[in-house]
Amino acid sequence: MNNLSGRSAIVTGGFSGMGFAIATALAEAGANVAVGSYIAPAGSDRSDAAYYPGADEIERVRAALAAHGTRVHAAHLDVRDSDVTNRFAADAEAAIGPADILVNAAGTTAEQPVCGHSDALWDKIVDTNLTGAFRATRAVLPGMIERGWGRIVNIGSTAASVGWKDNPAYCASKAGLLGLTRCVALEGAAHGVTCVMISPTWVETELMRRNVAQVVEREGKGRAPEEAMAEIARGNPQQRMLQPQEIAALAVFLCSDLAKGITMENIQITGGAMW
């Protein structure tokens, strides 16, 4: 049902978390996969909660995905830079073929209320989560329209519709991503291109662990991040933490021919949670 043999996919933020889980599931379904993540230089700003892989992880990711028998491209990708994004898309096409699928999973956040929020931190979060998805989409959408087939999956969040007092940039970026999703869906609808946003609640990833550590630090209550993680799990109606593979399973289905009628949607995966 989810056979993607012969398809080629780009996954931004594909070295870890939901991005890597989705890239793995796409490869398992037979797709050729190009993954990119931001390789941070030594001494770069780490004020956000993102996980920044080192250059040594490129080969690890490439090997893990290639084990599924499809073509793989793995490289540095900074979605905040149009030239880098366009070059990555061109290199990916040379390595695995024209992009049939795009998954915008690159993202970051930080615990910081509006009061005291710097321009630099705001710009970093919004530029990664929202404008980065726009740049990647702009790089591949014309080709999808020309070929008459395409699937774009944006990784959103319940933050698109539910506020969080210490995450204004994150919430704003995900709400904006939903607007972008709807516009791209309409632009591609007559040409066999769909665009859908998946909006999960907390998912157990390295980004979440780092974000929770920032929450704990801001609260100053002396509890361990592990305690906070367990509390979040208990607060979910299913009494558990969502796993990246659950998001990946839906993403693969949305990339299949069976999902051609599903577009312009915001599909939430929450276990019953509001956030």
Buried (B, 14 or more C-beta within 10 A) or exposed (E): EBEBEEBBBBBBBBBBBBBBBBBBBBBBBBBBBBBBBBBBEEEEEEBBBBBBBEEEBBEEBBEBBBEBEBBBBBBBBBBBBBEBBBBBBEBBBEBBBBBBBBBBBBBBBBBBEEEEBEEEBBEBBBBBBBBBBBBBBBBBBEBBBEBEBBBBBBBBBBBBBBEBEBBBBBBBBBBBBBEBBBBBBEBBEEBBBBBBBBBBBBBBBBBBBBBBBBBBEEEEEEEEBEEBBEEBBEEBEEEEBBBBEBBBBBBBBBBBEEBEEBBBBBBBBBBEBEB
